[in-house]
Amino acid sequence: LRFSSSLLTSFASSLNSLRPGLLSIQNSDKRGYPLFYSSAGDLARFDFRPRKQQVSFKVHATVADTDQPKWWEKNAPNMVDIHSTQELLSALSQAGDRLVIVEFYGTWCASCRALFPKLRRTAEEHPEIVFLKVNFDENKPMCKSLNVKVLPYFHFFRGADGQLESFSCSLAKFQKIKDAIITHNTDRCSIGPPKGVGDLKLEPSLAPKDRAAESTSA
């Protein structure tokens, strides 16, 4: 098959003008086959050569810091975690006539998590108050005895003098906690005999006169 030189030249020019468009279409599907033209005498030969594909990946590695405390572990200095009924009773007995606020929470409770930062700030603002935290899942029998059925839940105690108030509270109703603190966080000259806490029993603590009498008799 023979072509005239003028026809061959015209065809080559047309091919070169189309080539950029062809390459852009081929690149759209990530596969390229450059078209090469060569001539020998009056014969035309076309070569199809596959283009080498270069694929690059960007890998972003995130390292979790396992040493960071969980949200419920970020306590104020006057916040204490309670892990058993005996720890709760001991903490109430040792509080004397100080106001004690007990929070019942769950690590899975979204409302507890939302409220906790504000509760921690309140504890920092009132270092004279003892804040006790009870994990519901770790102390279910105790929570049942104290009639805790919804979280977060709060009990207010005057040390070993028994329960003053209890209620559920969310972040939107945090003013309830502030109002209760204003009501119950008052100075007291003395405290009465210890009372029961739900079905739990507080062991009576010795009054100062009793301790003095005991030391004299000894």
Sequence and secondary structure as in RCSB ss.txt:
>XXXX:A:sequence
LRFSSSLLTSFASSLNSLRPGLLSIQNSDKRGYPLFYSSAGDLARFDFRPRKQQVSFKVHATVADTDQPKWWEKN
APNMVDIHSTQELLSALSQAGDRLVIVEFYGTWCASCRALFPKLRRTAEEHPEIVFLKVNFDENKPMCKSLNVKV
LPYFHFFRGADGQLESFSCSLAKFQKIKDAIITHNTDRCSIGPPKGVGDLKLEPSLAPKDRAAESTSA
>XXXX:A:secstr
    HHHHHHHHHHHHHHHHHHHHHHHHTT    EEEEEETTEEEEEE                 TTS  GGG  
 TTEEEE SHHHHHHHHHHTTTSEEEEEEE TT HHHHHHHHHHHHHHHH TTSEEEEEEGGG HHHHHHTT  S
SSEEEEEEGGG EEEEEE  GGGTHHHHHHHHHH    S       BTTB       HHHHHHHHHH 
